[in-house]
């Protein structure tokens, strides 16, 4: 309702050149993905509208009002709109990396878990829960430590998100009271040139 009210207020102002920008997801831009942006300019012929951006942003026009903005690096970026009698207007935005959350089987977060449920999973996923974007964060690798009676009884490194045979054997050996520590979890986020390391996950078996 607020967005509709703002648009109506904008539409019925005297016909002085003006511009508003609406980001489709929150009020931030995210690195490495297509950020849909609506740019509404009043009082300037469409052919005269100029949309420019700071060096760390690329802007591509999709239709009369719709643009796609891509960001290279986190920080701040500026979109500048001008044309006709409209003096350049600068719109500054924060640019954020997409930070996924880790979920066992794409749904179980770090914490206490039943032995049967734990053994039924076969993958450690990096899930994007923010922003509403259809993007993925492939898991590159991770290490699992199996702890029983306060001592590490096994340690295996896995490549990719899905369990390899070594991890599978480790998981199948779970008993109530054991702990499993997933660490050195490397994930490739959108826009990253190399995998980043996310926080450890620990599962307590009951």
BAROZA-957755 format. One record per residue (C-alpha): residue number from 1; x, y, z. Coordinates in Angstrom, 2 decimals. Layout:
BEGIN
+-----+---------+---------+---------+
: num :       X :       Y :       Z :
+-----+---------+---------+---------+
: NUM :       X :       Y :       Z :
...
+-----+---------+---------+---------+
//
This chain:
BEGIN
+-----+---------+---------+---------+
: num :       X :       Y :       Z :
+-----+---------+---------+---------+
:   1 :    0.00 :    0.00 :    0.00 :
:   2 :    2.83 :    2.38 :    0.80 :
:   3 :    4.43 :    1.70 :   -2.58 :
:   4 :    1.07 :    2.38 :   -4.34 :
:   5 :    0.56 :    5.58 :   -2.35 :
:   6 :    4.06 :    6.77 :   -3.21 :
:   7 :    3.50 :    6.06 :   -6.90 :
:   8 :    0.15 :    7.91 :   -6.92 :
:   9 :    1.65 :   10.88 :   -5.11 :
:  10 :    4.46 :   10.96 :   -7.63 :
:  11 :    2.07 :   10.72 :  -10.59 :
:  12 :   -0.12 :   13.65 :   -9.59 :
:  13 :    2.57 :   16.20 :   -8.82 :
:  14 :    2.95 :   19.13 :  -11.26 :
:  15 :    4.71 :   18.06 :  -14.44 :
:  16 :    8.22 :   19.08 :  -13.44 :
:  17 :   10.85 :   16.52 :  -14.48 :
:  18 :   11.37 :   14.01 :  -11.70 :
:  19 :   12.52 :   10.44 :  -11.15 :
:  20 :   12.02 :    7.60 :   -8.67 :
:  21 :   13.79 :    4.24 :   -8.54 :
:  22 :   12.38 :    1.11 :   -6.97 :
:  23 :   14.49 :   -1.98 :   -6.27 :
:  24 :   12.51 :   -5.19 :   -6.52 :
:  25 :   14.15 :   -6.76 :   -3.43 :
:  26 :   14.60 :   -4.58 :   -0.33 :
:  27 :   16.71 :   -1.46 :   -0.85 :
:  28 :   20.08 :   -3.03 :   -1.52 :
:  29 :   21.94 :   -4.40 :   -4.52 :
:  30 :   23.55 :   -7.83 :   -4.36 :
:  31 :   26.83 :   -8.94 :   -5.90 :
:  32 :   26.96 :  -11.34 :   -8.83 :
:  33 :   23.27 :  -11.57 :   -9.71 :
:  34 :   20.67 :   -9.70 :  -11.78 :
:  35 :   19.04 :   -7.02 :   -9.60 :
:  36 :   15.67 :   -5.97 :  -11.15 :
:  37 :   15.14 :   -2.21 :  -10.92 :
:  38 :   12.20 :   -0.05 :  -11.95 :
:  39 :   13.06 :    3.52 :  -12.98 :
:  40 :   10.11 :    5.89 :  -13.42 :
:  41 :   10.89 :    9.25 :  -15.00 :
:  42 :    8.27 :   11.96 :  -15.39 :
:  43 :    8.42 :   14.91 :  -17.76 :
:  44 :   11.17 :   13.53 :  -20.01 :
:  45 :   10.61 :   11.74 :  -23.35 :
:  46 :   11.72 :    8.13 :  -23.11 :
:  47 :   14.25 :    8.59 :  -25.92 :
:  48 :   16.03 :   11.30 :  -23.90 :
:  49 :   16.33 :    9.41 :  -20.62 :
:  50 :   19.89 :    8.54 :  -19.67 :
:  51 :   20.69 :    5.98 :  -16.99 :
:  52 :   24.33 :    5.68 :  -15.93 :
:  53 :   26.09 :    3.98 :  -13.04 :
:  54 :   29.29 :    4.03 :  -11.03 :
:  55 :   32.22 :    1.90 :  -12.22 :
:  56 :   31.27 :   -1.04 :   -9.99 :
:  57 :   27.77 :   -1.34 :  -11.51 :
:  58 :   26.44 :   -2.31 :  -14.94 :
:  59 :   22.96 :   -1.25 :  -16.02 :
:  60 :   21.02 :   -2.94 :  -18.83 :
:  61 :   17.63 :   -1.73 :  -20.07 :
:  62 :   14.97 :   -4.42 :  -20.50 :
:  63 :   11.87 :   -2.31 :  -21.21 :
:  64 :   10.56 :    1.23 :  -20.85 :
:  65 :   10.69 :    1.11 :  -17.04 :
:  66 :   12.59 :   -2.06 :  -16.22 :
:  67 :   16.36 :   -2.33 :  -15.87 :
:  68 :   18.78 :   -4.99 :  -14.68 :
:  69 :   21.68 :   -3.90 :  -12.49 :
:  70 :   24.70 :   -6.12 :  -11.77 :
:  71 :   27.27 :   -5.35 :   -9.11 :
:  72 :   30.90 :   -6.49 :   -9.17 :
:  73 :   31.99 :   -5.91 :   -5.59 :
:  74 :   30.45 :   -5.13 :   -2.17 :
:  75 :   30.41 :   -1.54 :   -0.95 :
:  76 :   28.40 :    1.33 :   -2.38 :
:  77 :   27.22 :    2.15 :   -5.88 :
:  78 :   25.38 :    4.99 :   -7.59 :
:  79 :   22.78 :    5.07 :  -10.35 :
:  80 :   22.46 :    8.43 :  -12.11 :
:  81 :   19.37 :    9.41 :  -14.11 :
:  82 :   19.19 :   12.46 :  -16.39 :
:  83 :   17.81 :   13.66 :  -19.71 :
:  84 :   15.79 :   16.50 :  -21.19 :
:  85 :   15.23 :   19.15 :  -18.54 :
:  86 :   15.96 :   16.67 :  -15.74 :
:  87 :   19.23 :   17.52 :  -14.08 :
:  88 :   21.33 :   14.45 :  -13.11 :
:  89 :   19.90 :   12.73 :  -10.05 :
:  90 :   22.13 :   10.37 :   -8.07 :
:  91 :   20.70 :    7.37 :   -6.22 :
:  92 :   23.16 :    5.69 :   -3.86 :
:  93 :   22.78 :    2.06 :   -2.78 :
:  94 :   24.55 :   -0.40 :   -0.56 :
:  95 :   26.01 :   -3.40 :   -2.39 :
:  96 :   26.03 :   -6.63 :   -0.39 :
:  97 :   27.37 :  -10.12 :   -1.01 :
:  98 :   24.81 :  -12.88 :   -0.81 :
:  99 :   25.52 :  -14.86 :    2.35 :
: 100 :   23.87 :  -18.29 :    2.38 :
: 101 :   22.98 :  -20.33 :    5.42 :
: 102 :   24.09 :  -23.94 :    5.80 :
: 103 :   21.44 :  -26.62 :    6.04 :
: 104 :   21.82 :  -30.38 :    6.27 :
: 105 :   19.59 :  -31.85 :    3.58 :
: 106 :   18.68 :  -28.25 :    2.69 :
: 107 :   16.54 :  -27.93 :    5.85 :
: 108 :   18.27 :  -28.85 :    9.16 :
: 109 :   20.33 :  -26.14 :   10.82 :
: 110 :   23.05 :  -26.61 :   13.39 :
: 111 :   21.77 :  -28.11 :   16.66 :
: 112 :   20.28 :  -31.27 :   18.14 :
: 113 :   18.94 :  -33.83 :   15.67 :
: 114 :   17.55 :  -37.36 :   15.86 :
: 115 :   19.97 :  -40.10 :   14.81 :
: 116 :   17.50 :  -41.46 :   12.23 :
: 117 :   16.95 :  -38.01 :   10.69 :
: 118 :   20.69 :  -37.28 :   10.66 :
: 119 :   21.48 :  -40.55 :    8.88 :
: 120 :   18.72 :  -39.96 :    6.33 :
: 121 :   20.44 :  -36.84 :    4.94 :
: 122 :   22.96 :  -36.99 :    2.15 :
: 123 :   24.07 :  -33.45 :    1.44 :
: 124 :   25.20 :  -30.21 :    3.08 :
: 125 :   23.56 :  -27.33 :    1.25 :
: 126 :   24.23 :  -23.59 :    1.21 :
: 127 :   20.73 :  -22.12 :    1.07 :
: 128 :   19.85 :  -18.54 :    0.13 :
: 129 :   17.09 :  -17.42 :    2.49 :
: 130 :   17.31 :  -13.67 :    1.91 :
: 131 :   16.53 :  -11.33 :   -0.95 :
: 132 :   14.01 :  -13.48 :   -2.84 :
: 133 :   16.48 :  -14.20 :   -5.65 :
: 134 :   16.70 :  -17.44 :   -7.59 :
: 135 :   20.44 :  -17.98 :   -7.11 :
: 136 :   22.64 :  -20.83 :   -5.95 :
: 137 :   25.78 :  -21.13 :   -3.84 :
: 138 :   27.58 :  -24.38 :   -4.71 :
: 139 :   29.40 :  -26.08 :   -1.83 :
: 140 :   33.02 :  -26.68 :   -2.81 :
: 141 :   34.24 :  -28.81 :    0.11 :
: 142 :   34.09 :  -29.31 :    3.88 :
: 143 :   35.55 :  -31.40 :    6.69 :
: 144 :   33.57 :  -33.49 :    9.20 :
: 145 :   34.84 :  -34.42 :   12.67 :
: 146 :   33.08 :  -37.25 :   14.53 :
: 147 :   33.27 :  -36.73 :   18.30 :
: 148 :   32.35 :  -39.44 :   20.81 :
: 149 :   32.91 :  -39.25 :   24.56 :
: 150 :   34.68 :  -35.89 :   24.16 :
: 151 :   37.32 :  -37.14 :   21.73 :
: 152 :   37.62 :  -37.10 :   17.96 :
: 153 :   37.30 :  -40.65 :   16.66 :
: 154 :   37.26 :  -39.88 :   12.92 :
: 155 :   37.90 :  -36.99 :   10.51 :
: 156 :   37.05 :  -36.92 :    6.79 :
: 157 :   37.16 :  -34.24 :    4.07 :
: 158 :   34.39 :  -34.15 :    1.47 :
: 159 :   34.45 :  -32.58 :   -2.01 :
: 160 :   31.17 :  -31.05 :   -3.18 :
: 161 :   27.90 :  -30.82 :   -1.30 :
: 162 :   26.77 :  -34.45 :   -1.55 :
: 163 :   28.26 :  -37.04 :    0.77 :
: 164 :   31.10 :  -39.10 :   -0.65 :
: 165 :   31.62 :  -42.68 :    0.65 :
: 166 :   33.98 :  -41.56 :    3.42 :
: 167 :   31.47 :  -39.10 :    4.87 :
: 168 :   28.62 :  -41.54 :    4.37 :
: 169 :   30.39 :  -44.15 :    6.52 :
: 170 :   31.07 :  -41.51 :    9.18 :
: 171 :   27.41 :  -40.47 :    9.29 :
: 172 :   26.10 :  -44.03 :    9.39 :
: 173 :   28.20 :  -44.64 :   12.52 :
: 174 :   26.28 :  -42.02 :   14.52 :
: 175 :   25.10 :  -42.97 :   18.03 :
: 176 :   23.02 :  -40.96 :   20.52 :
: 177 :   25.35 :  -38.60 :   22.39 :
: 178 :   27.79 :  -38.18 :   19.47 :
: 179 :   28.64 :  -34.82 :   17.94 :
: 180 :   29.47 :  -34.03 :   14.33 :
: 181 :   31.38 :  -30.88 :   13.53 :
: 182 :   31.25 :  -29.61 :    9.94 :
: 183 :   34.11 :  -27.16 :    9.46 :
: 184 :   36.22 :  -25.46 :    6.76 :
: 185 :   33.04 :  -25.25 :    4.70 :
: 186 :   33.95 :  -23.61 :    1.39 :
: 187 :   31.12 :  -22.12 :   -0.69 :
: 188 :   31.14 :  -20.22 :   -3.97 :
: 189 :   28.78 :  -17.28 :   -3.69 :
: 190 :   27.50 :  -15.33 :   -6.72 :
: 191 :   30.22 :  -12.95 :   -7.88 :
: 192 :   33.02 :  -14.70 :   -5.97 :
: 193 :   36.18 :  -15.62 :   -7.87 :
: 194 :   37.16 :  -18.16 :   -5.23 :
: 195 :   35.22 :  -20.04 :   -2.53 :
: 196 :   34.73 :  -18.36 :    0.85 :
: 197 :   34.65 :  -20.16 :    4.19 :
: 198 :   31.39 :  -20.13 :    6.16 :
: 199 :   30.83 :  -20.69 :    9.89 :
: 200 :   31.12 :  -24.16 :   11.37 :
: 201 :   28.04 :  -26.32 :   11.92 :
: 202 :   27.71 :  -28.79 :   14.79 :
: 203 :   25.06 :  -31.48 :   15.15 :
: 204 :   24.29 :  -33.20 :   18.46 :
: 205 :   22.86 :  -36.67 :   17.98 :
: 206 :   20.04 :  -37.92 :   20.18 :
+-----+---------+---------+---------+
//
